[in-house]
């Protein structure tokens, strides 16, 4: 038996998209995953970090046997997801965040109990575990509430409990804290940690586009964009590559037509990203050396842009992403949004 | 207790289906709905029959139509009940993907989801038959009923309808939400071709083969024969066949549909995974 909980080799997925009524005959292809090769060890909390539309959910769908890859192969818990889906399924579970799935006419307990029965759990054990897990996410007082009467956030908590309830060998959490408030997201992260600590053979694959979440939770992170894995390492190692660089955050008055590209044309400016804020802009810069800051300030002065605040900071995964992709994650998402759906 | 995958898929789906079908209102309103709805649909047919024939309730045509219509309730209930589960789980509850990744037997899960509608359909059939006997002189004498033939035909017939439902469920997996009435639409179309409310001879000759190819035609004839015996044989459609021959044909066609349903499910399931349709939400 392999010691990998998840293995993929050259995994690709291409969607064929039909045009609208006028362009019915024109078939476009969307590459959702391109030659993804990954290994996740047993006991690891592995993060897939990337913007919306990067291919994270597509990868999870393939690994959970919901979707066939176009090419390549994948194994979960030692079994090929295409050849032996029936051996994979008893060993996995999955929760997608940001959706309110579940049978609204059933209570929280009934919803969870029913799923436990589909997995063949003894009823008594399932009921005990339901209470334990609901306590851990602060939902025990809603155990007899119909799930249609729960808020979206509480319903999401119920679904997260459903994922942990069956105690899978490999658990897939797809954006589990999406749309949750700060407290609820903290509860979920706590649950993730304690579940993994309780049994070192348990494996969890988490997708997120929250950098802090990936940084806080994951043993290793793969950064994914446009279907390709750009980097895969521990958060510390990913950031270490940037520690030679100087990372600055500058808040300024309005930029008067100054673009990030103009700054990036400077030889020592590796990456520059711009975010509009109230009454001005925030520049995030990755510089090869601190001395390059002078030329940036010089350009700002020439453009009559005032510097209001300047901060030097340690690299984050957001910086790693910007370094790899050339854009901040939210900018990638904004670019992709008009093409989505 | 460690139940097999197939058993727990079927029993839990039956439990879930019953909760979904019966929990939408309070028990009293649910009971009223279960009784009133079939009576209302039967009443429409009786009124139409009465206007067209001038109230000829003693004609053998009346029990033919009345019983055919009563048992046809099962066709819509079972076929639509099984196929509806796909749309309900995928589009409404958004749970189909979680069912698909669970270690369950999907065809048996869908069949289990259809059981509640079968039970509600059974109540409807009993209500319609009781009303027919009490108020419309349907010549149904419980002492004269061929109970053996009745139960054997019922079991084979419901199995056949479940297999047809499975075919529809598999096709439903491939299509979008606006096909949500696929089960009832097919049941409605077959209403005309299966001898439910008129003998096949009424159909144009080129349409009759459709009726002869449908196991529902033979099943309805068997149900009528088991309940009212010779009266049901007053029409020439299947008069040349004995009960045993009809049972053989029904059983044979049921086996054919069962085989077709297995292959249809496998193909649709495979294609749905290829095309990414299992968790598709059409947002219509």
Interface residues (C-beta under 8 A of the other chain):
Chain A: X15 X61 X64 X65 X66 X67 X68 X86 X89 X90 X92 X93 X94 X96 X99 X100 X101 X102 X103 X104 X105 X106 X110 X114 X115 X117 X118 X119 X120 X122 X162
Chain B: X1 X2 X3 X5 X8 X9 X12 X15 X16 X19 X20 X23 X24 X93 X94 X95 X97 X98 X99 X100 X101 X102 X103 X104 X270 X273 X274 X276 X278 X279
